[in-house]
Amino acid sequence: MKRLLCSVLAVLFSTWAHAHVPPTALADATDLYAKFDELLRQRQTEGKLPTLKRPQDRDLVRKLWDHEALLGTPPYDASDQDTLFFVLNKSGSLMESYSQGGPSLHDEATHSMAFLIRASGASQLAFNDYLAHQSNVAELLRGNGAKARGGVEKMLRGAAIFLSDPALEDKNKILLVDALRTSGPYLAQSVSLDRRQAMIDLFAPLVGQPSLESLKIFVQGIKTADCNLLCADGK
């Protein structure tokens, strides 16, 4: 029994200790985004975008938002940066495309925003690990630190705008709040201490709606999140 217990613990520890992006994630993401770009060109000739409603598009676009397949699970480290930054960049472009589509593309825009939040949180963890092993952190963050912090705040403001839209269905609100609840704390670590109340004020009016109950966890996370090197650079 003791040997069996040790074996189980060893497997569990090994799984936790080596959790990161899947080994095929970069190749899979490269292939998926290439296929999407091709499909996008086809749909744009029709004056449209790929959607979940169109059966021919559905399988591909769903795979673009499969965070378990493309992002894996934390903890992440510097070795995951290349994959995560590639996915982050591509998912940002995807978000930009769908966010301009109006109510008819709310499903796609919300999935894109939720995935972008998850990709950003994962990328932040990998970048934190990278910075922790550098001797010239101040030099690395000079000029870029403020831009990165501004990007996090812009994303959170975008999420608040999404959630404030009365036309957004509850299913999409729940999807977005779940991404904020799970990945938001990692992003909050990069928000300067003097800017955190402003971020809290964005979401405070939304807390209390039945479909947004989990926002309380996210808002509390902003209040209590540790300040990482990126945040400390902007104190």
C-alpha angles and dihedrals in degrees: 000000000000091000091049091050091050091050092051092048091048091054093046093048092047091051092049096043095052099039110133138112113332113262092244095044097102094049091043093049093047091052094045095050091046090053091046092051089053092048091046092056090051094050093045090060084061092047091249143101129232109273142188089237093064110079092211091058103035102085095049098047091047090056090054089063097043097119094179092057098041103030105025116194137300147297095077128180139189092281089068095055099095094054096041095047091048092051091043092053093047094044090052090057090047091051091050092053096050098039090067094054099085128221093326089068099041092117093053094041092051093048088049093049093047092050091047090054091051093047091049092050092050092046090051092056092050091048091049089056090048092052092047089064097047126094095201101054094141091054093047092051097042106117094352097063095069091046092052093048090048090052091054092049092047090053092050091048089051091052091051091051090051092051092047092058107108090205092061111106121235092246089060093045090053091049092052095043091051090056091049092047094052103034103021095083090061090051092045089061088068096050112102113249091240091055100047096088089054089054091048090051090057092061102030095087090054097053110101100042108122094238092046099051092118090061087083088069092049094047091049088050091058090053096050104031117126117247111247127200092275091052093044090053088063101046 
